[in-house]
Amino acid sequence: NELDMLGIVNARVMSKGRYGRTKVVKLAISERALIEGLKSDPRVAWLLQD
């Protein structure tokens, strides 16, 4: 997906045997950098107000 290509998250497919495959998603940047980036976007900044 786009977030994986931008390097914001890492997503890999993991086999769970008979339970099928699942995608494991991990944040690739610091939480602080993510929050600052979201605060700079006026469409979502109101969600992060203290």
Distance bins in CASP14 RR format, pairs under 12 A and 6 or more apart:
PFRMAT RR
TARGET T0000
AUTHOR 0000-0000-0000
RMODE 2
METHOD distances of the structure
MODEL  1
1 7 0 0 0 0 0 1 0 0 0 0 0
1 8 0 0 0 0 1 0 0 0 0 0 0
1 9 0 0 0 0 1 0 0 0 0 0 0
1 10 0 0 0 0 0 1 0 0 0 0 0
1 11 1 0 0 1 0 0 0 0 0 0 0
1 23 0 0 0 0 1 0 0 0 0 0 0
1 25 0 0 0 0 1 0 0 0 0 0 0
2 8 0 0 0 0 1 0 0 0 0 0 0
2 9 0 0 0 0 1 0 0 0 0 0 0
2 11 0 0 0 0 0 1 0 0 0 0 0
3 9 1 0 1 0 0 0 0 0 0 0 0
3 10 0 0 0 0 1 0 0 0 0 0 0
3 11 1 0 0 1 0 0 0 0 0 0 0
3 23 0 0 0 0 0 1 0 0 0 0 0
3 25 0 0 0 0 1 0 0 0 0 0 0
3 26 0 0 0 0 0 1 0 0 0 0 0
3 27 0 0 0 0 1 0 0 0 0 0 0
3 28 0 0 0 0 1 0 0 0 0 0 0
3 29 0 0 0 0 0 1 0 0 0 0 0
3 34 0 0 0 0 0 1 0 0 0 0 0
4 10 1 0 0 1 0 0 0 0 0 0 0
4 11 1 0 1 0 0 0 0 0 0 0 0
4 12 0 0 0 0 1 0 0 0 0 0 0
4 13 0 0 0 0 0 1 0 0 0 0 0
4 23 0 0 0 0 1 0 0 0 0 0 0
4 24 0 0 0 0 0 1 0 0 0 0 0
4 25 0 0 0 0 1 0 0 0 0 0 0
4 26 0 0 0 0 0 1 0 0 0 0 0
4 27 0 0 0 0 0 1 0 0 0 0 0
4 28 0 0 0 0 1 0 0 0 0 0 0
5 11 0 0 0 0 0 1 0 0 0 0 0
5 28 0 0 0 0 0 1 0 0 0 0 0
6 28 0 0 0 0 1 0 0 0 0 0 0
6 29 0 0 0 0 1 0 0 0 0 0 0
6 34 0 0 0 0 0 1 0 0 0 0 0
7 25 0 0 0 0 0 1 0 0 0 0 0
7 26 0 0 0 0 0 1 0 0 0 0 0
7 27 0 0 0 0 1 0 0 0 0 0 0
7 28 1 0 1 0 0 0 0 0 0 0 0
7 29 1 0 0 1 0 0 0 0 0 0 0
7 33 0 0 0 0 0 1 0 0 0 0 0
7 34 0 0 0 0 0 1 0 0 0 0 0
8 25 0 0 0 0 0 1 0 0 0 0 0
8 26 0 0 0 0 0 1 0 0 0 0 0
8 27 1 0 0 1 0 0 0 0 0 0 0
8 28 1 0 1 0 0 0 0 0 0 0 0
8 29 1 0 1 0 0 0 0 0 0 0 0
8 30 0 0 0 0 0 1 0 0 0 0 0
8 31 0 0 0 0 0 1 0 0 0 0 0
8 33 0 0 0 0 1 0 0 0 0 0 0
8 34 1 0 0 1 0 0 0 0 0 0 0
8 37 0 0 0 0 0 1 0 0 0 0 0
8 38 0 0 0 0 0 1 0 0 0 0 0
9 23 0 0 0 0 0 1 0 0 0 0 0
9 24 0 0 0 0 0 1 0 0 0 0 0
9 25 1 0 1 0 0 0 0 0 0 0 0
9 26 1 0 0 1 0 0 0 0 0 0 0
9 27 1 0 1 0 0 0 0 0 0 0 0
9 28 1 0 1 0 0 0 0 0 0 0 0
9 29 0 0 0 0 1 0 0 0 0 0 0
9 34 0 0 0 0 1 0 0 0 0 0 0
10 23 0 0 0 0 0 1 0 0 0 0 0
10 24 0 0 0 0 1 0 0 0 0 0 0
10 25 1 0 0 1 0 0 0 0 0 0 0
10 26 1 0 1 0 0 0 0 0 0 0 0
10 27 0 0 0 0 1 0 0 0 0 0 0
10 28 1 0 1 0 0 0 0 0 0 0 0
10 29 0 0 0 0 0 1 0 0 0 0 0
11 22 0 0 0 0 0 1 0 0 0 0 0
11 23 1 0 1 0 0 0 0 0 0 0 0
11 24 1 0 0 1 0 0 0 0 0 0 0
11 25 1 0 1 0 0 0 0 0 0 0 0
11 26 1 0 0 1 0 0 0 0 0 0 0
11 27 0 0 0 0 0 1 0 0 0 0 0
11 28 0 0 0 0 1 0 0 0 0 0 0
12 21 0 0 0 0 0 1 0 0 0 0 0
12 22 0 0 0 0 1 0 0 0 0 0 0
12 23 1 0 0 1 0 0 0 0 0 0 0
12 24 1 0 1 0 0 0 0 0 0 0 0
12 25 0 0 0 0 1 0 0 0 0 0 0
12 26 0 0 0 0 1 0 0 0 0 0 0
12 28 0 0 0 0 0 1 0 0 0 0 0
13 20 0 0 0 0 1 0 0 0 0 0 0
13 21 1 0 1 0 0 0 0 0 0 0 0
13 22 1 0 0 1 0 0 0 0 0 0 0
13 23 1 0 1 0 0 0 0 0 0 0 0
13 24 1 0 0 1 0 0 0 0 0 0 0
13 25 0 0 0 0 0 1 0 0 0 0 0
14 20 0 0 0 0 1 0 0 0 0 0 0
14 21 1 0 0 1 0 0 0 0 0 0 0
14 22 1 0 1 0 0 0 0 0 0 0 0
14 23 1 0 0 1 0 0 0 0 0 0 0
14 24 1 0 1 0 0 0 0 0 0 0 0
14 25 0 0 0 0 0 1 0 0 0 0 0
14 26 0 0 0 0 0 1 0 0 0 0 0
15 21 1 0 1 0 0 0 0 0 0 0 0
15 22 0 0 0 0 1 0 0 0 0 0 0
15 23 0 0 0 0 0 1 0 0 0 0 0
15 24 0 0 0 0 0 1 0 0 0 0 0
16 22 1 0 1 0 0 0 0 0 0 0 0
16 23 0 0 0 0 0 1 0 0 0 0 0
16 24 0 0 0 0 0 1 0 0 0 0 0
27 33 0 0 0 0 1 0 0 0 0 0 0
27 34 1 0 0 1 0 0 0 0 0 0 0
27 35 0 0 0 0 0 1 0 0 0 0 0
28 34 0 0 0 0 1 0 0 0 0 0 0
29 35 0 0 0 0 0 1 0 0 0 0 0
29 36 0 0 0 0 0 1 0 0 0 0 0
29 37 0 0 0 0 1 0 0 0 0 0 0
29 38 0 0 0 0 0 1 0 0 0 0 0
30 36 0 0 0 0 1 0 0 0 0 0 0
30 37 0 0 0 0 0 1 0 0 0 0 0
31 37 0 0 0 0 0 1 0 0 0 0 0
31 38 0 0 0 0 0 1 0 0 0 0 0
31 48 0 0 0 0 0 1 0 0 0 0 0
32 38 0 0 0 0 0 1 0 0 0 0 0
32 39 0 0 0 0 0 1 0 0 0 0 0
33 39 0 0 0 0 0 1 0 0 0 0 0
33 40 0 0 0 0 0 1 0 0 0 0 0
34 40 0 0 0 0 0 1 0 0 0 0 0
34 41 0 0 0 0 0 1 0 0 0 0 0
34 44 0 0 0 0 0 1 0 0 0 0 0
34 48 0 0 0 0 0 1 0 0 0 0 0
35 41 0 0 0 0 0 1 0 0 0 0 0
35 44 0 0 0 0 0 1 0 0 0 0 0
35 45 0 0 0 0 0 1 0 0 0 0 0
35 47 0 0 0 0 0 1 0 0 0 0 0
35 48 1 0 0 1 0 0 0 0 0 0 0
35 49 0 0 0 0 0 1 0 0 0 0 0
35 50 0 0 0 0 0 1 0 0 0 0 0
36 45 0 0 0 0 0 1 0 0 0 0 0
36 48 0 0 0 0 1 0 0 0 0 0 0
37 43 0 0 0 0 0 1 0 0 0 0 0
37 44 0 0 0 0 1 0 0 0 0 0 0
37 45 0 0 0 0 1 0 0 0 0 0 0
37 48 0 0 0 0 1 0 0 0 0 0 0
38 44 1 0 1 0 0 0 0 0 0 0 0
38 45 1 0 0 1 0 0 0 0 0 0 0
38 46 0 0 0 0 0 1 0 0 0 0 0
38 47 1 0 0 1 0 0 0 0 0 0 0
38 48 1 0 1 0 0 0 0 0 0 0 0
38 49 0 0 0 0 0 1 0 0 0 0 0
39 45 1 0 1 0 0 0 0 0 0 0 0
39 46 0 0 0 0 1 0 0 0 0 0 0
39 47 0 0 0 0 1 0 0 0 0 0 0
39 48 1 0 1 0 0 0 0 0 0 0 0
39 49 0 0 0 0 1 0 0 0 0 0 0
39 50 0 0 0 0 0 1 0 0 0 0 0
40 48 0 0 0 0 0 1 0 0 0 0 0
41 47 0 0 0 0 1 0 0 0 0 0 0
41 48 0 0 0 0 1 0 0 0 0 0 0
42 48 0 0 0 0 0 1 0 0 0 0 0
42 49 0 0 0 0 0 1 0 0 0 0 0
END
